[in-house]
Amino acid sequence: MKKAVIVSAARTALAKSFRGSFNDTEAPVLGGAVVQEVVKRANIDPGMVEDVIMGAAVQQGTQGYNIGRLCAYTAGLPQSVPGMAIDRMCASGLMTISVAANNIMTGDMDVVVAGGVESLSLTQTKHKNAYRARSEAVIEQAPSAYIPMIETAEIVAERYGISRQLQDEYALQSQQRTAAAQEAGLFDDEIVPLTVNKLTFDENRKPAGHVEVCADKDECNRPSTDYQSLANLKAVWSGGDYIEQGQHITAGNASQFADGAAATLVMSEEKAKENGLDIMGVYKGMAVAGCKPEEMGIGPIYAIPKLLNRFGLQVDDIGLWEINEAFASQVLYCRDKLEIPNDRLNVNGGAISIGHPFGMSGARMVGHGLREAKRRGVRYLVVAMCIGGGMGAAALFEVTE
């Protein structure tokens, strides 16, 4: 079986949804920029790309009509290059890399672009299609199937005794780690600067025109955050089927809505060597698992052991962990349940401090994790996510010298 390797990875900056730089930028523009960039960085003929696989969690509006094919267009790839869209909600971007790698490992393809994109600014709006969005047949079999994500995080905190203090302390750590990483320039090599027209608003929050901006730095980090400011925030959830009044989840200890795109160039090892390309890492495998929908945040505790057991590895064998910070409560539970060392987990922060464009995050975490693993000289990287609907996903990468 062939080896699937990653030879380049790039992303946009992460912009705050609704009021950030990308609040009026369509998803194919974001996705096309990173697809074009990973091909450019590898310095290969764009016609060599055999597929563009892009993930998005909200596949309608600007992200509908097969976002993979649309990004191939906006990247300027030849019309001979096809595209595909994947939706595994927050793990969509990670899933695309797995699909691309498996196509390569089985010999069907040699060169695939895989990544994810999410424009929450243009999809999570009053125009979102909610027509018959909840199936009574599904609810009959799984009453919590459509439970809001914030309520699941409250449930995890309550059921597993994760205090508000621990959640706020973790959120502070995330902000501090991201601030230090930004100051050290650790994200600079990942980001493709993108000049766009940002929608502005007047004092009455009415659209007031556009201003040209260059997005070249993540916008969500709050370097001045301190513990007391987090502790003073009010819990935002109320009126749920399981939790009537939330006590834990705030704007400070949950992931931030963001817009952005990320991509990787996945190749067979033979093709990479043939083209004289440096290898960032080798894709080893991926595992997915289901769990109770109302506890969706703990999905990684089922996917990660499944993955490690397949390769005969233990938690201590993994030198670096990227677990998506959907909420502090769930990442804390996963960390402690699996006994993952804190100094190997989300070492430069995560979605709480960087932002979480749903379908993009998995691809971002792979690109960042491979770079950080190489900086630290570790062999194995695991990237894992919780997934709405009650699932977890985890992927293993081997980092080359």
PANUVEX-918435 format. One record per residue (C-alpha): residue in one letter; x, y, z. Coordinates in steps of 0.25 Angstrom, whole numbers. Example, Ala and Ser with C-alpha at 12.3 -4.5 7.8 and 13.67 -1.06 7.14 Angstrom:
REM residues 2
a,49,-18,31
s,55,-4,29
//
This chain:
REM residues 401
m,0,0,0
k,5,14,-3
k,9,24,7
a,1,37,7
v,9,49,11
i,6,64,13
v,15,73,6
s,9,87,8
a,-2,93,17
a,-7,108,17
r,-19,115,23
t,-25,129,23
a,-25,137,36
l,-37,134,45
a,-46,146,45
k,-57,149,55
s,-70,145,49
f,-80,156,46
r,-71,168,50
g,-57,163,45
s,-50,164,32
f,-57,153,25
n,-71,157,29
d,-75,159,14
t,-65,150,7
e,-71,138,0
a,-66,124,4
p,-61,120,-10
v,-52,133,-9
l,-46,128,4
g,-45,114,0
g,-39,117,-14
a,-28,125,-8
v,-23,114,1
v,-25,103,-10
q,-17,112,-19
e,-6,114,-9
v,-3,100,-5
v,-1,97,-20
k,8,109,-22
r,16,105,-9
a,19,91,-15
n,23,98,-28
i,15,87,-36
d,7,88,-49
p,-7,91,-45
g,-12,81,-55
m,-6,70,-46
v,-17,71,-36
e,-26,60,-37
d,-37,65,-27
v,-40,76,-18
i,-48,71,-6
m,-53,82,4
g,-61,81,16
a,-72,91,21
a,-82,89,33
v,-93,98,27
q,-94,94,13
q,-104,104,7
g,-103,118,2
t,-89,122,-1
q,-84,108,3
g,-94,100,-5
y,-93,95,-19
n,-81,86,-16
i,-71,95,-9
g,-59,86,-14
r,-62,89,-28
l,-65,103,-26
c,-51,105,-19
a,-44,98,-31
y,-50,109,-40
t,-46,121,-31
a,-32,115,-29
g,-30,116,-44
l,-28,101,-46
p,-31,95,-59
q,-45,91,-62
s,-40,76,-63
v,-39,77,-47
p,-51,72,-40
g,-56,75,-26
m,-64,69,-15
a,-71,74,-2
i,-71,67,11
d,-79,69,23
r,-76,63,37
m,-79,76,44
c,-67,81,52
a,-58,69,47
s,-61,72,32
g,-47,78,30
l,-40,67,37
m,-49,57,29
t,-45,62,16
i,-30,59,18
s,-34,45,22
v,-42,43,9
a,-31,49,1
a,-20,40,8
n,-28,27,6
n,-30,30,-9
i,-15,31,-10
m,-12,19,-1
t,-21,10,-10
g,-14,15,-22
d,-26,23,-28
m,-19,36,-28
d,-6,42,-26
v,-9,57,-23
v,-21,63,-15
v,-24,76,-9
a,-32,74,4
g,-37,85,14
g,-48,92,19
v,-55,106,19
e,-66,112,27
s,-73,126,26
l,-81,127,38
s,-84,142,35
l,-91,138,22
t,-98,125,26
q,-102,126,41
t,-112,137,38
k,-127,140,37
h,-126,134,23
k,-121,121,28
n,-130,110,22
a,-138,104,34
y,-149,98,26
r,-152,84,32
a,-139,84,38
r,-143,75,50
s,-148,61,46
e,-159,55,56
a,-154,41,52
v,-140,44,56
i,-145,50,69
e,-153,38,72
q,-140,29,72
a,-131,39,77
p,-138,50,85
s,-125,59,87
a,-120,58,73
y,-123,73,70
i,-118,78,84
p,-111,91,83
m,-96,90,85
i,-96,100,97
e,-105,91,105
t,-97,79,102
a,-85,86,108
e,-93,90,120
i,-97,75,122
v,-83,70,121
a,-79,80,132
e,-90,76,141
r,-89,61,139
y,-74,60,140
g,-72,70,151
i,-64,80,143
s,-64,93,151
r,-66,107,145
q,-53,111,151
l,-45,100,144
q,-52,104,131
d,-48,118,132
e,-34,115,136
y,-33,106,124
a,-39,117,115
l,-28,127,121
q,-17,117,118
s,-22,116,103
q,-22,131,102
q,-8,132,108
r,-2,122,99
t,-8,128,86
a,-3,141,90
a,11,136,92
a,10,128,79
q,6,140,72
e,17,149,78
a,27,138,74
g,22,138,60
l,18,123,60
f,6,125,52
d,12,134,41
d,17,123,32
e,3,117,32
i,-5,129,27
v,-8,134,13
p,-11,149,14
l,-24,152,7
t,-29,166,3
v,-44,167,4
n,-55,177,5
k,-60,177,20
l,-74,181,22
t,-75,193,32
f,-87,197,41
d,-92,211,47
e,-95,214,61
n,-109,207,59
r,-103,194,54
k,-108,197,40
p,-99,194,28
a,-90,206,25
g,-82,202,13
h,-69,194,11
v,-54,197,14
e,-42,189,8
v,-34,182,18
c,-23,172,17
a,-25,160,27
d,-12,154,31
k,-13,151,45
d,-23,144,54
e,-33,153,60
c,-39,145,72
n,-28,145,82
r,-30,154,94
p,-16,156,100
s,-20,164,111
t,-30,154,117
d,-29,151,132
y,-35,141,141
q,-45,151,147
s,-50,156,134
l,-54,142,130
a,-60,139,144
n,-69,151,143
l,-75,147,130
k,-89,141,131
a,-93,128,127
v,-101,129,114
w,-110,116,113
s,-124,115,118
g,-137,108,114
g,-132,95,110
d,-138,81,110
y,-127,76,119
i,-122,89,126
e,-132,100,129
q,-121,110,134
g,-107,109,130
q,-96,111,140
h,-83,109,133
i,-82,113,118
t,-79,127,115
a,-73,135,103
g,-60,133,110
n,-59,118,111
a,-65,114,98
s,-59,114,84
q,-61,127,76
f,-69,128,63
a,-59,131,52
d,-58,131,37
g,-47,125,30
a,-41,114,21
a,-30,104,21
a,-24,94,12
t,-13,83,11
l,-7,77,-2
v,-7,61,0
m,2,53,-9
s,7,39,-10
e,21,38,-5
e,26,34,-18
k,21,46,-25
a,26,55,-14
k,40,50,-16
e,39,50,-31
n,36,65,-30
g,47,67,-19
l,37,72,-9
d,40,72,6
i,30,64,14
m,23,70,26
g,17,58,31
v,11,44,28
y,-3,41,29
k,-5,28,37
g,-20,26,40
m,-33,32,45
a,-44,27,55
v,-58,32,57
a,-67,28,68
g,-81,31,73
c,-86,35,87
k,-99,41,93
p,-103,53,85
e,-105,61,98
e,-90,58,102
m,-84,61,88
g,-72,68,94
i,-66,55,99
g,-66,48,86
p,-51,48,85
i,-50,39,97
y,-56,28,89
a,-49,31,76
i,-35,33,81
p,-33,19,88
k,-39,13,75
l,-28,20,67
l,-17,17,77
n,-20,2,78
r,-20,0,63
f,-5,5,63
g,-1,-1,76
l,1,12,83
q,-1,18,96
v,-4,32,100
d,10,34,105
d,15,31,91
i,8,43,85
g,18,55,86
l,7,66,82
w,-8,67,83
e,-18,76,76
i,-32,74,82
n,-42,84,77
e,-46,94,88
a,-61,94,85
f,-63,97,100
a,-53,97,111
s,-62,87,119
q,-61,76,108
v,-46,78,105
l,-43,77,120
y,-51,64,121
c,-44,58,109
r,-31,62,114
d,-33,57,128
k,-40,44,124
l,-29,40,115
e,-18,45,124
i,-12,54,113
p,-1,63,118
n,-5,77,118
d,9,82,113
r,6,74,100
l,-8,78,98
n,-12,90,89
v,2,96,93
n,-1,109,85
g,-16,110,89
g,-28,106,81
a,-42,110,77
i,-45,117,90
s,-34,127,86
i,-32,125,71
g,-46,123,67
h,-54,112,61
p,-59,112,46
f,-66,99,48
g,-62,92,35
m,-48,98,34
s,-43,95,48
g,-38,81,46
a,-30,85,34
r,-24,97,41
m,-20,88,53
v,-13,78,44
g,-5,89,37
h,-1,95,50
g,1,82,58
l,11,77,47
r,19,90,48
e,19,90,63
a,23,75,64
k,35,77,55
r,39,89,63
r,38,81,76
g,45,68,69
v,33,59,73
r,30,47,64
y,15,46,66
l,3,56,65
v,-11,53,68
v,-22,63,63
a,-36,60,70
m,-50,67,70
c,-63,66,76
i,-75,66,66
g,-89,71,67
g,-99,59,67
g,-91,51,77
m,-78,47,70
g,-63,48,71
a,-51,47,61
a,-36,46,63
a,-25,45,53
l,-11,40,54
f,1,46,47
e,16,42,47
v,25,54,46
t,37,53,38
e,51,58,40
//
